[in-house]
Structure formats: structure tokens, C-alpha cells
Amino acid sequence: MQTIKELLYKTAHRNKKSIKQLADETGISDNYLYRACLPVDESGVKYPLDKLVPLMKAANDYSILSHIANICGFILVKIPVFKAKKGEAIDIYDDYQEVTANALASLKAFFKEPSKSNKDSVDEALMKVLEESQTAKKYCEKYYSRTPELF
């Protein structure tokens, strides 16, 4: 499991945007950002907590947030954004069924042969089930809100 410092390094230094771009978007100097996000704490510079959310948004990398949630016993799932499409109820059902079936197949493979790669596959497949669960929940809320109650 990676540390928060390692994830901070990955977010800032292994990103599509440059350190200068991220610094501009987060409101701190590029030199400070570079030094505060080094993988080893040699510089003594601490990353300011109030700049963490702007950094994650600018980098579009929420692995730090996911890590913090995980070590606190929570699971982080992004709330989906809906775009209306024809036949979306069937699509929601089919997508949920597909990811659930994939998760079951991953679980079966893991219990048949417990290995690191099979465990990683299970983790990924179960996370997709959680994400699709949120999608289905959001769709049901949207569908219910436009359906008038008769009683």
C-alpha cells in the first residue's frame, strides 16, 4: 500500500500537466509544489492541507482521497453524471448485470487460485460494481422524481 506522500508525488509529478500548470491552478509557487511533493521527505517542506483539494482537481487524480477514505474504513465512489439517452433504463440494467457477472467471475478465479493479480482483479471488479450501484441509484432517483405519486 502506498503512503500519502508517495501518492502526493504521483499526483504532482506523474501527471499530464506540468508542475508549473498545477502550481498556477492551485495557487502556490511551482518551486514549493515541486519540493513539497517529493517522494522522500528530504526537503522538510510540508504540503499545505488546504491546497490538497485544488491539487487533486487540477490533476484530476483523486488517489489521495481514495487512500484516506480507505485507511479510515470508507470506500470512495464518484457520483455519476447523467446524460439522457433513449432506452437508458435497459442500459442501466445491462451495465449493472455485466459488472456484477464480471465481479463474480473474478471472485471465482481468486478462490480457485489466490494470487496477487487475481486479488487485484477482484478489487477492481468489486469497485466497478460499487460505481455501477451509484449509477443505478442516481438513475432511480432521477426516474422517481419525474414520476408523480398517485397516493
Summary of the structure (lengths in Angstrom):
residues: 151
radius of gyration: 20.1
end to end distance: 52.2
largest distance: 66.4
contacts: 365
relative contact order: 0.10
helix: 66%
strand: 0%
